[in-house]
Amino acid sequence: MRNKAITQAYYVEQLGFQLVGKQDYPEYLMVQKDAIELHFFLFPGLDPLQNYGQIYLRTEAIDYLYQYFLDRKVSIHPNGPLETKPWGQREFSLLDPDHNLLTFGQSIS
């Protein structure tokens, strides 16, 4: 993350994560949603257009989650709307403020 306040606002206010822990670390952020916990460290020199960070998040409620994000006006990746993929997953993707790619998927088999 380049800016802790911006990253925290995105994950907590837009995506619905909650802060983890009782102590605040200036250069570290921990958030959680259901059984998913994400940790971020400060990297002020990160060039978002050069960032290749990505994670794949499995869910059992892909349609609900997609609608939840749409209702909260979360931008869906232009190349990542919800769709069924040939490899048996139903997926969509987001880019966070630092261009970390978040892909959410659910098995359809």
C-alpha positions, -999 to +999 in steps of 0.1 A: +000+000+000+012+035-008-012+052+017-026+035+047-056+058+051-067+053+014-062+015+016-080+013+049-109+033+035-112+012+004-112-022+022-133-011+052-157+015+038-162+001+003-156-037+005-169-042+041-138-055+058-131-048+094-099-038+111-080-066+129-063-061+162-064-035+189-031-018+182-025+005+152+008+001+134+017+032+113+032+011+084+010-020+086-027-027+081-047-058+088-083-063+077-107-092+078-140-102+062-155-135+072-126-161+071-104-139+049-076-118+066-054-095+045-022-078+056-006-047+039+027-031+045+036+005+036+054+008+002+053+046-006+074+041-038+050+016-053+041+025-089+005+012-092+008+008-130+038-015-124+021-035-096+015-071-103+002-080-069-029-103-070-049-126-049-077-151-056-105-152-030-128-182-030-164-177-019-196-197-018-218-167-025-204-151-057-236-136-069-244-121-036-209-107-032-209-092-067-243-075-061-231-063-027-201-045-043-223-031-071-247-017-044-218-001-027-206+015-060-174-005-060-157-003-094-155-037-111-124-043-132-132-034-168-120-068-180-135-086-149-173-086-148-190-115-132-190-144-156-187-182-158-152-192-170-144-223-191-123-237-162-155-242-140-153-210-119-177-181-117-155-150-112-152-112-111-123-089-104-115-056-087-084-033-086-077-017-053-062+018-051-027+004-056-038-018-085-036-051-065-059-074-085-086-091-064-103-119-081-133-135-064-144-170-075-168-198-069-167-233-082-197-242-104-190-279-104 
